[in-house]
Amino acid sequence: MLLRELLEAVDIRAAGGNHDVRLKGITYDSRKVRPGFLFVSIKGFKSDGHDYVGQAIKRGAVAVVMERELELPPDIAWAVVQDTRHALALLSARFFGDPSKQLKMIGVTGTNGKTTTTSLISSILSSSGEKVGLIGTVHNRIGARIIPVSHTTPESTDLQELLGKMIVEGVGACVMEVSSHALALNRVDGCEFDMAVFTNLTQDHLDFHQSMEDYLEAKLKLFKSLNLPGDKGIIKCAVINADDPAAERFAQAAGGLIYTFGVKNTADVYATEINVNARGVSFNIGGKLGSCQLNLHLTGLFNVYNALGAFTAAAALGVPQEIIKDALENVQGVPGRFEQVDAGQDFTVIVDYAHTPDGLENILKTARQLTRGRLITVYGCGGDRDRGKRPMMGSIAAKYSDFQIITSDNPRTENPAIIIQGIIEGVLPLVQKENYLVEQDRRKAIGLAISMARKDDVVIIAGKGHEDYQIIGTEKFPFDDRREAVLAIKELRGDKMD
C-alpha cells in the first residue's frame, strides 16, 4: 500500500517527503521495524516513541508519523497528526484491509465477567456453525487455533493484524474482551462493533483512571461507538446488565437496539428459581427473547449473570434457543475462573482470577454457600496498581473467610510488605490475629493453606487464575497457582513429585 493511500485514513496537520513510497509494514515499536516500514511514534508511560525515530530509520523505516515535527533525513516521508495513538489505530485498520468491517464484531466490557462471557458467547456461536475468533485475557483464538496473549486487548496494530488473519482463515464472527485501558488508549479505534455487552462496573484500575467516573467514561466509549454508521447492513445492538447501577448510563450512550438482562431489576431477559450447588447452577430464563431451563457446570450467582449476558447476546444475534441452551450446558469451565483443582484430596481447592473487591466477594460468597467445613482464602494484591482496593480486599476476605493467608500476587516493582500492609488495614478491624497470617512467598502460602485444610474445607486461591507467571520487579517468573496447589497436595500425601 502507498503511504499516500494509507494517510487518507487520518487528519494530517503537516507533511513532507515522498508519499508515493510503498509500505511493507506498520509498527509503533522501533525494535520491530523492518525495511519499508512505517513507524508511528507513540508517547508511552515510560518512554516516548519520538525519541526512537532515529533508531527506526536505521532499521529501515521509510516513513514516520508523529505528533511534532522532527528533523529527518530528506529521503524519509513524514506526517504530523494530533494524536498518534488514534492515528495508529486508524492507519493499522486501513493497512490490514479494515477487517472489522468484514466480521461480525461483539465487544464485551466490564470489571468482572468479561472472560467467561466472551467464552460462553464464542461457544454458542461455534455451536451454531460459525467459525469464531476470540480475543481475551486467557488467550486469543482463531477457530480452534490458540494464540498467546500479552494484553487483554492487544495494541491497535497487533489487533488489526489479528483480525486480518481471522478474515484470511474464514472467521465470520469475533468475540472480544474490551478493556478500559484499550478504550482509553484508543486501541480499538478503527474497529466497527456490531454488538457491545456490559457485564458490571466496580472498583478497579483507579491507578490508571484516577476516578470511577473516568473509568466509567472509558467503558462507555464502546457503547457510544454503536452510534457510528456501519457498512454491514446489521442493526447494532447493546446488551446491558440491568442490575448494575451504571446500566442507565450505558443505555443512554448506546446506539441501535438495547436488550437488558438481570436477576433483581426488570429486564428483557431474566433468571428465576436459581439453585447454586457445588456442581453448578440451575435456573430458568424468561423474557422477550425466549424461555428455557439451564443447568450449568459453572457455579455461583456471578455465572448466572455471565450466562444471562451470553444468552441475551446470542439470542439477539438470531441464534436458535435450543443451540444456545445446549452450548451453555456443554461448557465445562473457563481456565482460572472458579476452577477446581482435584488431586484426590478430601477437601476442595478452587483457583480464581478474582483480583478486584467485587470479584473476590463474588467467589467467596459462592464458596461460603458450598463450604461444610472452613473457608481458607489465599490472596494478595498486585503492585503498581490501584492502592485503594487493598483494604477493601482485606475486609471482604475477613468477612467471608474462616482463615486467610495474605501473600504476594504480582508485586511488580513495589515492596510486597507495603502491599500486604495495605490489605491488613482492612483486615484488622474485623478479625483477630489468630484468624490470619502473612506469608510473602506465594508458593509457601499455598502450601500452608493446603497443609491446614481438613475434610470438607474449601481453599480459595485468588488473584491470578489462569496466569502461569508471577511478576517480581520487572521480570516474569514461571508460576501457576493450579500447579502449585497440586504439588502441595501431593507433598501432603507423600506422593512422588512429577
Disulfide bonds with the S-S distance in Angstrom:
none
